[in-house]
Amino acid sequence: MIEEMTDITVFAPTNKAFEELTAFATANNVELTDAVLSAVLSLHLGQGVFFSTDIIAAGSADVISGLQGLGLTASIVDGGVRI
């Protein structure tokens, strides 16, 4: 799927996000298989090229089209960009 795309941006989850995912999976008896992690990470792909410096300079970003057709909204939090 990703091999067919051009101009994508990966919005990498933070270590804290992975810690929370692991805690959620443990609490809900969900196995974090490669397929599950792949699905989660695919939600962090935006169609187009986006730079955090541009989003910060603009104060926000319009809804970014995600790989799975979902809209991703960028906002400025503590001087950084949060999707």
C-alpha positions as a Markdown table, in Angstrom:
| # | Residue | x | y | z |
|---|---|---|---|---|
| 1 | Met | 0.0 | 0.0 | 0.0 |
| 2 | Ile | 2.6 | 2.5 | 1.1 |
| 3 | Glu | 4.9 | 1.5 | -1.8 |
| 4 | Glu | 2.3 | 3.0 | -4.2 |
| 5 | Met | 2.2 | 6.4 | -2.5 |
| 6 | Thr | 4.2 | 9.4 | -3.2 |
| 7 | Asp | 4.6 | 12.4 | -1.0 |
| 8 | Ile | 3.8 | 11.0 | 2.4 |
| 9 | Thr | 4.6 | 12.2 | 5.9 |
| 10 | Val | 5.1 | 9.9 | 8.8 |
| 11 | Phe | 3.8 | 11.4 | 12.1 |
| 12 | Ala | 5.8 | 9.2 | 14.5 |
| 13 | Pro | 4.1 | 8.3 | 17.7 |
| 14 | Thr | 6.0 | 9.2 | 20.9 |
| 15 | Asn | 7.4 | 6.7 | 23.3 |
| 16 | Lys | 4.7 | 7.7 | 25.7 |
| 17 | Ala | 2.0 | 6.8 | 23.1 |
| 18 | Phe | 3.6 | 3.3 | 22.8 |
| 19 | Glu | 3.6 | 2.9 | 26.6 |
| 20 | Glu | -0.1 | 3.9 | 26.7 |
| 21 | Leu | -0.9 | 1.5 | 23.9 |
| 22 | Thr | 1.0 | -1.3 | 25.7 |
| 23 | Ala | -0.9 | -0.6 | 29.0 |
| 24 | Phe | -4.2 | -0.5 | 27.1 |
| 25 | Ala | -3.5 | -3.8 | 25.4 |
| 26 | Thr | -2.4 | -5.5 | 28.7 |
| 27 | Ala | -5.5 | -4.2 | 30.5 |
| 28 | Asn | -7.8 | -5.3 | 27.7 |
| 29 | Asn | -6.1 | -8.6 | 27.0 |
| 30 | Val | -5.2 | -7.6 | 23.4 |
| 31 | Glu | -2.1 | -9.1 | 21.8 |
| 32 | Leu | 0.0 | -6.5 | 20.0 |
| 33 | Thr | 0.7 | -8.5 | 16.8 |
| 34 | Asp | 2.5 | -7.2 | 13.8 |
| 35 | Ala | -0.9 | -6.7 | 12.1 |
| 36 | Val | -2.2 | -4.7 | 15.0 |
| 37 | Leu | 0.9 | -2.5 | 15.2 |
| 38 | Ser | 0.9 | -2.0 | 11.4 |
| 39 | Ala | -2.8 | -0.9 | 11.5 |
| 40 | Val | -1.9 | 1.6 | 14.4 |
| 41 | Leu | 1.1 | 3.0 | 12.5 |
| 42 | Ser | -0.8 | 3.3 | 9.3 |
| 43 | Leu | -3.0 | 5.8 | 11.1 |
| 44 | His | 0.1 | 8.0 | 11.5 |
| 45 | Leu | 0.7 | 8.5 | 7.7 |
| 46 | Gly | -0.4 | 11.7 | 6.0 |
| 47 | Gln | -0.9 | 12.1 | 2.3 |
| 48 | Gly | 1.4 | 15.0 | 1.3 |
| 49 | Val | 4.6 | 16.6 | 2.6 |
| 50 | Phe | 4.3 | 18.4 | 5.9 |
| 51 | Phe | 7.0 | 20.0 | 8.0 |
| 52 | Ser | 6.5 | 20.8 | 11.7 |
| 53 | Thr | 8.1 | 24.2 | 11.2 |
| 54 | Asp | 5.4 | 25.1 | 8.6 |
| 55 | Ile | 2.6 | 23.9 | 10.8 |
| 56 | Ile | 4.0 | 25.9 | 13.8 |
| 57 | Ala | 4.5 | 29.0 | 11.7 |
| 58 | Ala | 0.9 | 28.8 | 10.5 |
| 59 | Gly | -0.4 | 28.2 | 14.0 |
| 60 | Ser | -2.2 | 25.0 | 12.9 |
| 61 | Ala | -2.9 | 22.9 | 9.9 |
| 62 | Asp | -6.0 | 22.1 | 8.0 |
| 63 | Val | -7.2 | 18.6 | 8.2 |
| 64 | Ile | -4.6 | 16.3 | 6.7 |
| 65 | Ser | -5.8 | 13.4 | 4.7 |
| 66 | Gly | -4.6 | 10.2 | 6.3 |
| 67 | Leu | -3.6 | 7.0 | 4.6 |
| 68 | Gln | -6.8 | 5.3 | 5.7 |
| 69 | Gly | -9.0 | 8.2 | 4.6 |
| 70 | Leu | -9.4 | 9.6 | 8.0 |
| 71 | Gly | -8.7 | 13.3 | 8.7 |
| 72 | Leu | -5.8 | 14.1 | 10.8 |
| 73 | Thr | -5.8 | 17.5 | 12.6 |
| 74 | Ala | -2.5 | 19.2 | 13.6 |
| 75 | Ser | -2.3 | 21.5 | 16.6 |
| 76 | Ile | 0.4 | 23.2 | 18.4 |
| 77 | Val | 1.0 | 21.9 | 22.0 |
| 78 | Asp | 3.8 | 23.0 | 24.2 |
| 79 | Gly | 5.7 | 24.5 | 21.2 |
| 80 | Gly | 5.5 | 21.2 | 19.2 |
| 81 | Val | 3.0 | 19.7 | 16.8 |
| 82 | Arg | 0.5 | 17.2 | 17.9 |
| 83 | Ile | -1.6 | 15.1 | 15.5 |
